[in-house]
Amino acid sequence: MSAQPNMMPSISLQARNVAKSFTSGKISHTVLHDLTLDVRAGELTLISGPSGCGKSTLLAILSGLQRPDGGHVTALGQDLGVLGMRELERFRLLHTGFVFQGFNLFPALNALEQVELPLSYLGLAPGEARRRAIASLEEVGLGPRMDLRPSELSGGEKQRVAIARALAKEPGLLFADEPTSALDAANGQIIIDILHRIARTHGTTVLCVSHDPRLVGHADRVLAMEDGRILSDRVPSPASTTSGHEEPTA
């Protein structure tokens, strides 16, 4: 039987009435105001907005890196608020991947070793870890360059190594915090295309925060934030989400 044509993707990440404030001395600053949202599996969801609007704080809360002051988050059916610190760390290890602006690569390790290293914490056999690492690097177009260290790679290639490192864990949730802000337009396009393809082909929930306006037309869904609130929730037109770019192999 063929798949039903218009089935909606499942909801994999939910926030309900999430609020967050930070206090400095006697001054309290509210960063997130009672936010509620659903994020679907198999889609690239972009949270856009100016610097300081609360995007990264929201990402940290949705990924379990921070706890909200109010409200709750459900990820892959798990209420993160009921998990203790060790349980939360275990959940992130098993189910989440992270890509950051600064790449976070080890200078002494080549690309293959960068991707293999976190897989050891999953308890994988060395052969399986090596297989996953190679497959992930090939998927982001770095198969021929997996023996190179960060000093031998361009900025775009370093970010692709970081994506491969997250992808090799086979996460249900992939979080990207300003993944293109340190890159030029061409490399930024490559990165967003890769993230979009991961969502489509792996069924991964990909949530990306960025103030880069170039990314808006390449997401399945765009949430615009300002002053700790979601101002709009829209789906770009199919024409604007289709990219004719292909990843280079080097």
C-alpha positions in Angstrom: 0.0 0.0 0.0 1.2 3.5 -0.7 1.6 6.0 2.0 -1.3 8.4 2.6 -0.5 11.6 0.7 -1.3 14.3 3.2 -0.4 12.8 6.6 0.9 15.5 9.0 4.3 14.8 10.6 4.2 13.8 14.2 4.8 16.4 17.0 8.2 15.6 18.5 8.9 18.7 20.6 6.3 20.7 22.6 6.6 23.7 24.9 3.7 24.8 27.0 3.6 28.2 28.7 7.4 28.3 29.0 8.8 31.4 30.8 12.4 32.3 31.8 13.9 35.2 33.6 17.4 36.1 34.7 18.3 38.1 37.8 21.3 40.4 38.2 21.5 41.9 41.6 18.0 43.3 42.3 17.0 43.5 38.7 15.1 40.7 37.0 14.9 40.5 33.2 12.3 38.3 31.6 13.7 36.6 28.5 10.8 34.3 27.5 7.2 35.3 28.0 4.8 32.3 28.4 5.7 30.6 25.1 3.8 27.7 23.6 4.8 25.9 20.4 4.9 22.5 18.7 7.7 21.3 16.5 7.2 18.6 14.0 9.5 15.6 13.1 11.0 15.5 9.6 11.1 19.3 9.3 13.6 22.1 9.5 12.1 24.7 11.8 13.8 28.0 12.0 13.5 30.4 14.9 14.5 33.8 13.6 14.8 37.2 15.2 17.3 39.9 16.3 20.1 39.2 18.7 18.9 39.3 22.3 15.3 38.3 21.6 15.5 35.0 23.5 16.2 32.6 20.6 19.2 30.8 22.2 17.5 30.7 25.6 14.5 29.0 24.0 16.8 26.5 22.3 18.6 25.7 25.5 15.3 25.1 27.3 13.8 22.9 24.5 17.0 20.8 24.4 17.2 20.4 28.2 20.3 22.4 28.7 18.4 24.9 30.9 15.2 24.5 32.9 12.3 27.0 32.5 11.0 29.0 35.4 7.5 28.1 34.4 5.8 25.8 32.0 7.1 22.5 30.7 8.8 20.9 27.7 8.0 17.5 26.2 10.6 16.0 23.9 10.0 12.7 22.0 7.2 12.0 24.4 9.3 12.6 27.5 8.5 15.4 30.0 11.9 16.9 30.6 10.7 18.6 33.8 10.4 15.3 35.7 13.9 14.1 34.9 16.8 14.5 37.3 20.1 15.9 36.2 21.7 12.5 35.4 18.5 11.4 33.6 18.5 14.6 31.6 22.1 14.1 30.6 21.4 10.6 29.5 18.4 11.8 27.4 20.5 14.3 25.7 23.3 11.8 25.1 20.9 9.3 23.5 18.5 11.5 21.6 19.9 14.9 20.8 22.6 16.4 18.6 24.0 19.9 18.8 25.6 22.2 16.2 27.0 25.5 17.4 28.4 28.7 15.8 32.0 28.0 16.9 32.4 24.4 15.6 33.9 23.1 18.9 36.5 20.9 17.2 39.6 19.5 18.8 42.8 20.8 17.0 44.7 17.6 17.3 42.0 15.2 15.9 41.2 14.7 12.2 37.7 14.9 10.9 37.1 11.1 11.3 38.3 11.1 14.9 36.2 14.2 15.7 33.0 12.3 14.7 34.1 9.0 16.3 34.9 10.4 19.7 31.4 11.1 21.1 30.2 7.7 19.8 32.3 6.0 22.4 30.1 7.4 25.1 27.1 5.6 23.5 28.9 2.3 24.2 29.2 1.4 20.5 31.7 -1.2 19.4 34.7 0.5 17.6 33.8 -1.0 14.3 30.2 0.4 14.5 31.5 3.8 15.6 33.9 3.9 12.7 31.1 2.9 10.2 28.8 5.6 11.5 31.5 8.2 11.5 32.5 7.5 7.9 28.9 7.4 6.7 28.1 10.7 8.3 31.1 12.4 6.9 30.3 11.1 3.4 26.7 12.4 3.8 27.9 15.9 4.4 30.4 15.7 1.4 33.6 15.3 3.4 34.5 11.7 2.6 37.7 12.6 0.8 38.8 15.0 3.6 38.1 12.9 6.7 41.9 12.5 7.4 42.4 16.3 7.7 42.6 18.3 11.0 40.7 21.5 11.6 43.7 23.7 10.6 43.5 22.1 7.2 39.7 22.7 6.7 37.8 25.8 5.7 35.1 27.3 8.0 32.3 25.6 6.0 34.1 22.3 6.2 34.6 22.6 9.9 30.9 23.2 10.4 30.1 20.1 8.2 32.4 18.1 10.5 30.3 19.4 13.5 27.1 18.4 11.7 28.5 14.9 10.9 29.5 14.5 14.6 25.9 15.2 15.6 24.4 13.1 12.8 26.5 10.1 13.6 24.6 9.7 16.9 21.4 9.2 14.9 19.5 11.7 17.1 15.8 12.2 17.1 16.4 15.9 17.8 19.0 18.1 16.2 19.6 21.6 17.6 21.6 24.2 15.7 22.5 27.6 17.3 23.6 30.2 14.7 25.2 27.6 12.5 25.9 29.9 9.6 26.8 33.2 11.3 30.6 32.7 11.0 30.3 31.6 7.3 30.0 33.4 4.0 26.8 33.2 1.9 27.9 30.2 -0.2 28.9 28.1 2.8 25.9 29.2 4.8 23.7 27.9 1.9 25.5 24.6 2.0 24.9 24.2 5.7 21.2 25.0 5.6 20.8 22.6 2.7 22.4 19.8 4.7 20.3 20.5 7.7 17.2 20.5 5.6 18.1 17.2 3.9 18.8 15.6 7.3 15.3 16.4 8.4 13.7 15.0 5.2 15.8 11.9 4.8 16.2 10.8 8.5 12.9 12.1 9.8 14.9 14.1 12.4 13.4 17.1 14.1 15.8 19.9 13.2 15.4 23.2 15.2 17.7 26.0 14.1 18.0 29.5 15.7 19.5 32.3 13.7 19.3 36.0 13.0 20.6 35.4 9.5 17.8 36.5 7.1 19.3 34.3 4.3 18.0 31.2 6.0 14.4 32.2 6.2 13.5 31.0 2.7 15.1 27.6 3.2 13.2 26.4 6.2 10.0 24.3 6.3 8.6 26.6 9.0 9.7 30.0 10.4 8.9 31.3 13.9 9.8 34.9 14.2 10.7 36.1 17.7 11.1 39.5 19.3 11.4 40.4 23.0 10.9 36.9 24.2 7.6 36.3 22.3 6.7 34.5 19.1 5.3 37.2 16.7 4.5 35.0 13.7 4.5 31.3 12.6 4.6 30.8 8.9 5.4 28.2 6.2 7.5 29.7 3.4 6.2 29.0 -0.2 7.5 25.8 -1.9 9.3 27.9 -4.5 11.4 29.7 -1.8 12.4 26.4 0.0 13.6 24.6 -3.1 17.4 25.0 -3.5 19.3 24.4 -6.6 22.6 24.2 -4.8 24.6 21.0 -4.3 27.2 20.3 -1.7 30.8 20.2 -3.0 32.8 17.1 -2.2 35.8 19.0 -0.8 
